[in-house]
Amino acid sequence: MAARKREQAVIVSIHDVAPANLVEVRWLLGRLDELGARPRSLLVISSDRRDGDLGRSPDLVNMLQAEVRSGSEIVLHGFTHRREGPWRGSLATRVRAAAFAREDAEFASLAWPDQRARLQSGRKLLRDLGFEVSGFCPPAWLSTPELPDLLRELGFRYLVEMLWVHDLRSRRRIAVPWLGYLGAGPLNEALVRAGAALLRPWRAHAPAVSVFLHPQGASRSPACARVLRELALLLRERRPVTYGELLDWPT
C-alpha cells in the first residue's frame, strides 16, 4: 500500500492590525473568507501612536472577538510599531532596519528593559480586552538577541521571524518559507516578489509555508491581488493553520 501523503500547512497572517488600518483589515478578511482561508493569525499593534490603544476602537475589538470565536488567533505585534532610538542588534539587523523599516522596527531600537516593559504592557492591554496571546512577532520581523530569552521569561510560547517560527519551550525552529504583500512602495514590493520567487522551490516541498498580508493600500494594490491569487492556489493543497497550531504540526 502506498504511503499516505503528509498534509501540508499554510499560515495566513494579517499584520499591523490597528484602529488606523481597520477598513483595509476588514477588506482583507473579506477576501480571505471568499478563499476559505480560515483560521488566520492577526498580528495586533496594541498601542498605535496616532489613534491610541486598541480599546479606543470598539469596532476593531468586536471584529477581533468574532475572529477568535471562529478559530483565528491574536499575536502581539509590538507596542507602538515605531522606532524609538538608534538601531541595535547585529549588523544584518541594523542594515535591514535602515533599508526597509526605517520607522517601524520597534524591537530593533530598544534596550532590553524597554523591550520587557513593552511586552508586558502590550500583553496586559490585550488581556484586559479579553484576548490571551501566546505569540509575538516583532515589527518588520526585526529584533535584538535578547528577545527569545525575554519572551521565554515572560511565558510566551513562540516567536515569529520572517523565515522561522521559534518554539520557545522546546527551542525548536520551524521553517516557514514565505510569500506576501508588504504594503510598501513599488521598489519594496518588487524586492518582496523577487524574494518569494527565490523561495518558490523551497515552498513547494516545505511542510508549512507563510503568506503575510499588510493592510496598507491592500484593496487598491495589484501586488496584493497577485498574492491573493497565489494563496488561492496554495489552498487547493494546503490546510490553513495558525502559528500556534503550527507548533504541534508534524514537520
N, C-alpha and C positions, 0 to 999 in steps of 0.2 A: 504494500500500500504506500502511495506517495506521501511524503511528509506534508503536513498542513502548513501553508504559508503563514508566517508570523504577521499578525496585524500591525500596521504602521500607524503612527500618530501625527497629527498636525496641531500645533498650538497657535491659536489665533489671538493676538493681543491688540488692544487699542491703548495707545499711550496718551499721556497728557490730558487725562480726564479731569476737567476743572470747570468751574462755572463759565469762564470766558469761552470755552470751547463746546458748550452744551449743544448748540444747534448742529454742529458738524459731527459730534459724537452720536447724536440721535440719528443723523443721516447714515453714518457708518453702521450702526446697529441694525437699521432697516435693511441695508444691503446684505449684511451678514445673515439676517433672518431669511431673506429671499434665497440665499445659497444653502441654508441649512447648517451654517457654521455656528453651532452651539453645542457645548458651553464655550465661553471665551474668557480670557483674562483681561481685566480692566485695570490699567495702571493709573492710580489716582494721585494727583498732587493735593496734599492735604491743606495747604495754605497759600493760595495764589495771591501774589502781591497786589494785583490790581483789584480783585473782587473779594478779598478776604478769605476766611476759611470756608471749608466746604459746607458747614452748617448754615451759611447765609444763602444757600441756594436750595430751597426745599424741592424744587422740580428735579434737580440733579440727584438729590438724596433719594427721592421717590423712585427715580429711574434705576439707581443702583440697587435699591432694595428689591425691585422687581427682577433685576438681573440675577441677584443672588438666589432668590426663590426659584429661579429656573435653572440653577446649577452653575452659573458663572462665578468667578472668584474675583475678589478685590486684592490688588497688590499695591503696596505702598511705593510711590514713585517720587521720592524726595519730599522735602517740606515746602520749599518755595520754587524749586526747579530753576533757581537763579544763582549765578556765580556770586561768591561773597568775598573773594580776595585773590591773591596770587595763586597760580596753578601749583598743585602739589602732585606727588606720586612719581612714577617712573618717567623717563624721558619720552617713551612712546605715548603714555597717557597725556603728558603735557602738550605734546605736538598735536595729538588728535583733538584735544580740547581747544587749543588755539585755532586749529584749522577748521573744525567742523561744529564746535559747540561753544563758541566764544562766550556767550552769555548764559548758557544753560547748564553746564556741567557742575552742578552744585557740590556734589560729593568728591570732586577733584579739586576743590578750592577751600576745604575746611580742615582745620586741625581735628585730631580725633575726639577731644572733649566736646567740640561743637557738633561733630557727627553724631556722637552718642546722644546728646541732648535733643537733636532734631529727630532722630529715630524714635526716641521715647515720646516726644511731643506729637509727632505725626501719627504714631500708632494709637496714642491715647485719644486724639481727636477723632479718629475713625471709630475707635471702640465706643466712645461716648455717643456716636451716631448709630451704634448697633452693628458695626462691621468688625469682625475679627479678621486680622491679617496674619499670615504666617510667612509671607514672602516679601522681598524687597528687590526692586530694580532701580539702580541709581540713574538719575537723568543722564541721557546720552550714553548709557552703559559704562560710564567712566567713574573711577573711584581710586582711592589710595589703598596701600597694602593692609592698613588696619581693619578695613571694613569686614572681611569674613569673621574675624575674631570678635568684633563688636556685635555683629548680628548674632553670632553663636551665644555670646554672653547674655544678650537680651532675649533669647528664646525664639528667634526667628528660625524657620525651618529651611529656607532656601534663598539663594541669591541668583538673580538673573543677570548674566552678561550677554554680550551680543552673540557669541557663538556657543555659550555654555550655560547650563543650569547647575549650580553647585548645591548638592545635598549637604547641608551644614552639619547634620548629625553624623552621617556616615563618612563625610569628607570625600564623597564620590562626585565626579564631574561627568555630566551627561551632555553629549554633543547635540546641538540644535542648529544645523546649517539653515540659513535663512533666505528669505526674500521679503521685500517690503517697500512701503511708501513712507518717506521721511517728513513730508510736509514742509519742504525747504525749497530753495531756488533751483533753477534748471541744472546748474552745474552739480550741485549735491545729489539731485535725483539721478543724473546721468552716472555719477560715481556709484551710487547705490545699485543702479541697474547693472553696471559692469561687475560689481562685486557679486551680485546674485548670479550672473552668468558664469562666473568662475566657480561658484559653489554648486552649479547645477548637477554635475556628475556625483558629487557627494550626497546632495539631497535625494537623488534617485534611489539610493540604496540605504540611506540612514533610517534607523528605526523611528526617529522623530525629527520633524522639521518645524521651523518657526516662521510664521507670517505676521509681520508687525505693520500696524497702520497708525498713522498720526492724523489727527482731525484737521489740522491747519490746511484750509483750502481743498479738502478732500472731495467735496461734491463737484468741484469745477476742474479737477485735475485729470488730464489724460494718463499721467503716471499712476495715480491711484486706481483709475479704471482698469489699467493693464494688470495691476497686481490683483485686483478682484477677479479678473478673468482667469489668471493663473491659479488663484485659490480655488475657483470652481473646478478646475481640472484636478487639483490635489484631492479635493473632497470626494472624488469618484473612487479613490484608492485608499484614503486615509481617514481615520476616525478623529474628530475633534476632541481634544482633552485640554484641561487647564495645566498650568505649571505645577500646581500641587499634585494633580493626578499623575503627572509625568514621573514623579519620584517613585511611584510604585509600578511604573510601566516596564515590561520586560525589554531591556535594551542589551 
